[in-house]
Amino acid sequence: MNAGGWVRLCAVGDIPVVGARGFDLRGSGADDVFLVHMHDAVHGYRNSCPHWPGATLPWRKDAYLDATGSAIVCHGHGARFDIATGRCITGPCIGRQLTAIPVKITRDDSVWALLPEHAGNG
């Protein structure tokens, strides 16, 4: 169910603490968006590297973070992104950033993302 483009993706507990999870919203076999759970915050981004638009970030399902869990990484280009801002901190797209998606957590610990292209589809 969605309203005004808000789509329920999962429960907070479905994302590993200091971890990430991707979501294939179109049923294409590739994740369109992903969430990162870092401490008490959840951040959402489109799964597309700004260095090469359309290039997905992980080398395997849900592998959006580096080995230390301290940055989002594009495994194709080696770019590293700040988790809280999506800004590229090293790599070929330095200074650019991932496309953020607004997220909210409801009282039942559901994570919702604002995806305008889904408005009215539920």
C-alpha positions in Angstrom: 0.0 0.0 0.0 1.2 3.5 -0.8 0.0 7.0 -0.6 1.4 9.9 -2.5 4.4 7.9 -3.6 5.3 6.5 -0.2 6.1 2.8 -0.4 6.7 0.4 2.5 10.0 -1.3 1.9 10.6 -3.4 5.1 10.8 -3.3 8.9 13.9 -1.6 10.4 14.9 -5.0 11.9 15.1 -6.4 8.3 18.2 -4.3 7.7 21.3 -5.4 9.5 22.6 -2.9 12.1 25.5 -1.2 10.3 24.4 -2.8 7.1 22.4 -2.4 3.9 19.6 -4.0 2.0 18.5 -3.4 -1.6 15.0 -3.5 -3.1 14.0 -4.6 -6.6 10.9 -2.5 -7.0 10.3 -3.3 -10.7 10.9 -7.0 -10.5 13.8 -6.6 -13.0 16.3 -8.7 -11.0 18.4 -5.7 -10.0 17.8 -3.5 -7.0 16.5 0.0 -7.8 17.0 1.5 -4.3 18.8 0.5 -1.1 18.7 1.4 2.5 21.6 1.7 4.9 21.1 1.2 8.7 23.8 3.1 10.6 23.4 3.4 14.3 19.9 4.9 14.9 19.4 6.3 11.3 18.2 4.7 8.1 19.3 6.4 4.8 17.9 5.6 1.4 19.5 6.0 -2.1 19.0 5.0 -5.7 21.2 2.1 -6.8 23.1 4.1 -9.4 26.7 5.4 -9.4 27.0 9.1 -10.4 30.2 8.3 -12.2 28.4 6.0 -14.7 24.6 6.5 -14.3 22.7 3.3 -14.4 25.8 1.3 -13.1 24.7 -0.5 -10.0 26.9 -0.3 -6.8 27.2 -3.8 -5.3 29.1 -6.8 -6.6 26.6 -9.1 -5.0 23.1 -8.7 -3.4 23.1 -6.2 -0.6 26.9 -5.6 -0.7 26.6 -1.8 -0.6 29.2 -1.1 2.2 32.9 -1.4 2.4 34.5 -4.1 4.5 34.5 -1.8 7.6 30.9 -0.8 7.2 32.0 2.9 7.3 31.2 3.9 3.7 29.0 3.0 0.7 31.1 1.7 -2.1 30.7 1.2 -5.9 32.4 -2.1 -6.5 32.7 -1.3 -10.2 34.5 1.9 -10.0 36.0 1.9 -6.4 34.1 5.1 -5.5 33.3 5.5 -1.8 30.4 7.5 -0.5 29.5 9.0 2.9 26.6 7.0 4.4 24.8 10.0 5.8 25.0 12.3 2.8 25.7 10.1 -0.2 28.5 12.4 -1.2 31.5 10.8 -3.0 34.6 11.0 -0.8 37.1 9.1 -3.0 37.0 7.7 -6.5 36.2 8.9 -10.0 33.1 10.8 -9.0 34.6 12.9 -6.2 32.3 15.8 -5.2 29.2 14.2 -6.8 26.7 12.3 -4.8 24.2 9.4 -4.9 20.6 10.3 -5.4 19.0 10.2 -2.0 15.4 9.1 -1.5 13.4 10.4 1.5 12.7 7.7 4.1 10.6 7.7 7.2 10.1 5.2 10.0 6.7 4.7 11.4 5.6 3.7 14.9 5.5 0.1 13.9 9.1 0.3 12.8 8.2 0.1 9.1 10.6 1.9 6.7 8.8 3.8 4.0 10.5 5.5 1.0 9.1 8.4 -1.0 9.1 7.2 -4.6 7.0 9.6 -6.7 6.9 7.2 -9.7 4.9 4.8 -7.5 2.2 7.3 -6.5 -1.2 5.8 -7.0 0.1 2.3 -7.8 -1.2 0.6 -4.6 
